[in-house]
Amino acid sequence: MSWLTSIAVYVLHIVAAPLLLIGVIRMFKAKLQGRQGPPLLQPFLDIAKLLGKGETVSSTSFWAFNSAPIVNIATMTAVALMTPWLGIASPIGGDLFLFAYLLVLAKFAVSLSALDPGSSFGAIGAGRETAISLFSETAMVAALAALALHAHSSSFPVMFAAAPPGLYSAALTGLVATALWMASMADLSRMPFDDPTTHLELTMIHEAQILENSGRNLALMQFSVALRTVVLLGLTARVVLLVLPPLSSLGEYLTTILLLSASAGTIAVCETTLVRLRWRGLPNLLSFAVSAAMVACLVAALRG
């Protein structure tokens, strides 16, 4: 696949896939709960409606509040272009450490924008988000570092081209995929770490940070979260592909789409059957993700 074709495919999916995945998750949840639910394309209509609305900005806010949505969407677009979340080679050769720093930059911009207007709920959400990120980002980076140890490179194209052999493959990729999945659910504020549909400000994590946003800013924030969701779930699916026999580019793409659909169904099941954990129980659950990532690093180091 040529570079121009690759970047065209990724740009097309960056525009359409995030909101489509959110629509699929909502559709699955509605079916499981016995409801008709919103149309599959409702997220697109919601974003279009928000883009056409005016904004209400607090008089106490400063530049951080208005610039955060732009920084967030720009950062996540860069991450999406450098990460092989579609199963095929990304148009920009990404690096593990640049990937991690860009994700942290996006989180920092959102947390700073939550603190800027002086909202007490925004401060609570930003504090909780930062505390969870200490665990989720550690697990995410350590899990990917295990693949980097195996490939002897932090470059994404090299990491995902060096498929581990045999039983070692199942052990390493199983640990990495488990750590990435749990870290992604915490990073995205999904169940059981947070309830994305809650209306109680005191229990919100991510939603509390964007309470002050409206109109275009809110649309950009919501789209950034959707893009972050599809990238992290797609990256987890790309790890799973390492266990499978070698496939063509089309086969890897179709398998990734299937795994993304399965991830959407799993999220819907979790958010239908599970309850949100108490705040004090979250570190205990995230410790499993960190432990799986560290064991994966140990396995890769011993093998190497």
C-alpha positions as CSV (number, residue, x, y, z in Angstrom):
1,M,0.0,0.0,0.0
2,S,1.4,3.4,-1.0
3,W,1.9,6.2,1.4
4,L,-0.9,8.3,-0.2
5,T,-3.4,5.4,-0.1
6,S,-2.5,4.7,3.6
7,I,-3.0,8.3,4.7
8,A,-6.3,8.5,2.8
9,V,-7.5,5.3,4.5
10,Y,-6.5,6.5,7.9
11,V,-8.0,10.1,7.5
12,L,-11.3,8.6,6.3
13,H,-11.4,6.3,9.3
14,I,-10.4,9.0,11.7
15,V,-13.4,11.0,10.5
16,A,-16.0,8.2,10.5
17,A,-14.9,5.3,12.7
18,P,-14.9,7.0,16.2
19,L,-18.5,8.2,16.1
20,L,-19.6,5.0,14.4
21,L,-18.0,2.9,17.1
22,I,-19.8,5.0,19.8
23,G,-23.1,4.4,17.8
24,V,-22.4,0.6,17.8
25,I,-21.8,0.6,21.6
26,R,-25.0,2.5,22.2
27,M,-26.9,0.1,19.8
28,F,-25.6,-3.0,21.6
29,K,-26.5,-1.5,25.0
30,A,-30.0,-0.7,23.9
31,K,-30.5,-4.3,22.6
32,L,-29.2,-5.8,25.8
33,Q,-31.5,-3.6,27.9
34,G,-34.5,-4.3,25.8
35,R,-34.8,-0.7,24.4
36,Q,-35.1,0.5,20.9
37,G,-32.2,2.9,21.4
38,P,-30.9,5.8,19.3
39,P,-30.1,5.3,15.6
40,L,-26.6,4.1,14.7
41,L,-25.7,7.5,13.2
42,Q,-27.0,9.5,16.2
43,P,-23.5,10.5,17.4
44,F,-22.9,12.2,14.0
45,L,-26.2,14.1,14.4
46,D,-25.2,15.1,18.0
47,I,-21.8,16.5,16.9
48,A,-23.4,18.4,14.0
49,K,-26.0,19.9,16.4
50,L,-23.3,21.0,18.9
51,L,-21.2,22.6,16.1
52,G,-24.2,24.7,15.2
53,K,-24.9,25.9,18.7
54,G,-23.4,28.9,20.5
55,E,-21.0,28.7,23.4
56,T,-21.3,29.8,27.0
57,V,-17.9,30.6,28.5
58,S,-17.3,31.4,32.2
59,S,-16.1,34.9,32.9
60,T,-13.4,33.4,35.1
61,S,-11.9,31.2,32.4
62,F,-8.6,32.0,30.7
63,W,-6.8,30.8,27.6
64,A,-6.4,27.3,28.9
65,F,-10.2,26.6,28.7
66,N,-10.6,27.7,25.1
67,S,-7.4,26.2,23.7
68,A,-7.8,22.7,25.4
69,P,-10.3,21.3,22.8
70,I,-8.0,22.3,19.9
71,V,-5.0,20.8,21.6
72,N,-6.9,17.7,22.5
73,I,-8.2,17.1,19.0
74,A,-4.9,17.9,17.3
75,T,-3.0,15.6,19.7
76,M,-5.4,12.7,19.2
77,T,-5.3,13.1,15.4
78,A,-1.5,12.9,15.5
79,V,-1.7,9.8,17.7
80,A,-4.3,8.2,15.3
81,L,-2.0,8.8,12.3
82,M,1.0,7.3,14.0
83,T,-0.6,4.2,15.6
84,P,-1.5,1.1,13.6
85,W,-4.9,0.8,15.1
86,L,-6.5,-0.2,11.8
87,G,-4.3,-3.3,11.5
88,I,-2.5,-1.9,8.5
89,A,0.7,0.2,8.5
90,S,0.1,3.7,9.7
91,P,1.1,6.6,7.4
92,I,3.4,8.1,10.0
93,G,5.9,5.8,11.7
94,G,5.1,6.1,15.4
95,D,7.2,5.6,18.4
96,L,6.2,4.2,21.8
97,F,7.5,7.1,23.8
98,L,6.1,9.8,21.5
99,F,2.7,8.0,21.7
100,A,2.8,8.0,25.5
101,Y,3.8,11.7,25.7
102,L,1.1,12.8,23.3
103,L,-1.6,10.9,25.2
104,V,-0.4,12.6,28.4
105,L,-0.4,16.0,26.7
106,A,-4.1,15.5,25.7
107,K,-5.0,14.5,29.3
108,F,-3.1,17.4,30.7
109,A,-4.9,19.9,28.4
110,V,-8.3,18.5,29.4
111,S,-7.5,18.6,33.2
112,L,-6.1,22.1,32.9
113,S,-9.3,23.3,31.1
114,A,-11.4,21.7,33.9
115,L,-9.5,23.7,36.5
116,D,-9.5,27.0,34.6
117,P,-13.1,28.1,35.1
118,G,-12.9,27.5,38.9
119,S,-15.7,24.9,39.0
120,S,-15.5,22.6,42.0
121,F,-16.9,19.6,40.0
122,G,-14.2,20.2,37.4
123,A,-11.5,20.2,40.0
124,I,-12.9,16.9,41.5
125,G,-13.0,15.3,38.0
126,A,-9.4,16.5,37.2
127,G,-8.1,15.2,40.4
128,R,-9.7,11.8,40.0
129,E,-8.6,11.6,36.3
130,T,-5.0,12.4,37.3
131,A,-5.0,9.7,40.0
132,I,-6.3,7.0,37.7
133,S,-3.9,8.1,35.0
134,L,-1.0,7.3,37.3
135,F,-2.0,3.6,37.1
136,S,-3.5,3.3,33.6
137,E,-0.6,5.1,31.8
138,T,1.9,3.0,33.7
139,A,0.2,-0.2,32.6
140,M,-0.2,1.0,29.0
141,V,3.4,2.1,28.6
142,A,4.8,-1.0,30.4
143,A,2.6,-3.3,28.3
144,L,3.8,-1.8,25.0
145,A,7.4,-1.7,26.4
146,A,7.2,-5.5,26.6
147,L,6.7,-5.7,22.8
148,A,9.5,-3.1,22.4
149,L,11.8,-5.4,24.4
150,H,11.0,-8.3,22.2
151,A,11.5,-6.3,19.0
152,H,14.5,-4.4,20.4
153,S,13.0,-1.2,19.2
154,S,10.4,1.3,20.3
155,S,9.2,2.0,16.8
156,F,5.6,0.8,16.1
157,P,6.4,-0.6,12.6
158,V,9.2,-2.7,14.1
159,M,7.3,-3.7,17.2
160,F,4.3,-5.1,15.4
161,A,6.4,-6.7,12.6
162,A,8.3,-8.8,15.1
163,A,5.7,-11.5,15.9
164,P,6.6,-13.6,18.9
165,P,6.9,-17.4,18.1
166,G,4.9,-20.3,19.5
167,L,3.7,-20.6,23.1
168,Y,5.8,-17.5,24.0
169,S,3.6,-15.5,21.6
170,A,0.4,-16.5,23.4
171,A,1.9,-15.7,26.8
172,L,3.4,-12.3,25.9
173,T,0.5,-11.1,23.7
174,G,-2.1,-12.3,26.2
175,L,-0.5,-10.4,29.1
176,V,0.0,-7.3,26.9
177,A,-3.6,-7.4,25.6
178,T,-5.0,-7.8,29.1
179,A,-3.0,-4.9,30.5
180,L,-3.9,-2.7,27.5
181,W,-7.6,-3.5,27.7
182,M,-7.9,-2.7,31.4
183,A,-5.7,0.4,31.1
184,S,-7.9,1.6,28.2
185,M,-11.1,1.1,30.1
186,A,-9.7,3.2,33.0
187,D,-8.2,5.8,30.6
188,L,-11.6,6.1,28.8
189,S,-13.6,6.3,32.1
190,R,-15.6,3.2,31.2
191,M,-17.2,0.7,33.5
192,P,-16.4,-0.5,36.1
193,F,-14.0,2.5,36.6
194,D,-16.7,5.2,35.7
195,D,-20.2,5.3,34.5
196,P,-20.3,7.4,31.3
197,T,-24.1,7.9,31.5
198,T,-24.2,9.1,35.1
199,H,-25.8,12.5,35.9
200,L,-24.4,12.8,39.4
201,E,-21.6,15.3,39.4
202,L,-20.0,14.0,42.6
203,T,-19.4,10.6,41.0
204,M,-18.2,11.7,37.6
205,I,-14.6,11.5,36.4
206,H,-14.3,12.4,32.8
207,E,-17.7,14.0,32.4
208,A,-17.1,16.3,35.4
209,Q,-14.1,17.8,33.5
210,I,-16.2,18.9,30.5
211,L,-19.3,20.2,32.3
212,E,-18.3,23.8,31.5
213,N,-18.0,23.1,27.8
214,S,-20.7,23.8,25.3
215,G,-21.3,24.2,21.6
216,R,-18.1,23.8,19.4
217,N,-15.9,23.1,22.4
218,L,-18.1,20.3,23.6
219,A,-18.3,18.8,20.1
220,L,-14.5,18.7,19.9
221,M,-14.2,17.2,23.3
222,Q,-16.7,14.5,22.6
223,F,-15.1,13.7,19.2
224,S,-11.7,13.5,20.8
225,V,-12.9,11.0,23.4
226,A,-14.5,8.9,20.6
227,L,-11.2,9.1,18.6
228,R,-9.2,8.1,21.7
229,T,-11.6,5.1,22.2
230,V,-11.2,3.7,18.7
231,V,-7.4,4.2,18.7
232,L,-6.9,2.4,22.1
233,L,-9.2,-0.4,21.2
234,G,-7.7,-0.7,17.8
235,L,-4.2,-0.9,19.3
236,T,-5.4,-3.7,21.6
237,A,-6.8,-5.5,18.6
238,R,-3.5,-5.0,16.7
239,V,-1.7,-6.8,19.6
240,V,-4.2,-9.7,19.3
241,L,-3.3,-10.0,15.6
242,L,0.3,-11.0,16.7
243,V,-1.1,-14.4,17.8
244,L,-2.8,-15.1,14.5
245,P,-1.1,-16.6,11.4
246,P,0.2,-14.0,8.9
247,L,-2.6,-12.3,7.0
248,S,-2.7,-10.0,4.0
249,S,-3.3,-6.3,4.5
250,L,-7.0,-6.7,3.7
251,G,-7.2,-9.7,6.1
252,E,-5.6,-7.7,8.9
253,Y,-7.9,-4.8,8.3
254,L,-11.1,-6.9,8.3
255,T,-9.9,-8.8,11.4
256,T,-9.3,-5.6,13.2
257,I,-12.8,-4.3,12.3
258,L,-14.2,-7.6,13.6
259,L,-12.2,-7.2,16.9
260,L,-13.3,-3.6,17.3
261,S,-17.0,-4.7,16.9
262,A,-16.3,-7.4,19.5
263,S,-14.8,-4.8,21.8
264,A,-17.9,-2.6,21.4
265,G,-20.1,-5.6,22.3
266,T,-17.9,-6.3,25.4
267,I,-18.1,-2.7,26.5
268,A,-21.9,-2.8,26.1
269,V,-22.1,-6.0,28.2
270,C,-19.9,-4.6,30.9
271,E,-21.9,-1.3,31.1
272,T,-25.2,-3.3,31.3
273,T,-24.2,-5.9,33.8
274,L,-21.5,-4.3,36.0
275,V,-21.7,-1.6,38.6
276,R,-19.3,1.2,39.2
277,L,-16.7,0.4,41.7
278,R,-16.1,2.6,44.8
279,W,-13.3,5.0,44.4
280,R,-11.1,3.2,46.9
281,G,-11.4,0.0,45.0
282,L,-10.1,1.4,41.7
283,P,-6.4,1.2,42.6
284,N,-6.8,-2.5,43.5
285,L,-8.3,-3.3,40.1
286,L,-5.8,-1.3,38.2
287,S,-3.0,-3.1,40.0
288,F,-3.9,-6.2,38.0
289,A,-3.3,-4.2,34.8
290,V,0.1,-2.9,36.1
291,S,1.0,-6.4,37.3
292,A,0.1,-8.0,33.9
293,A,2.2,-5.4,32.1
294,M,5.2,-5.9,34.4
295,V,5.0,-9.7,34.0
296,A,4.9,-9.2,30.2
297,C,8.1,-7.1,30.5
298,L,9.7,-9.8,32.6
299,V,8.8,-12.5,30.0
300,A,10.1,-10.4,27.2
301,A,13.3,-9.6,29.0
302,L,14.0,-13.3,29.9
303,R,13.3,-14.4,26.4
304,G,15.5,-11.7,24.9
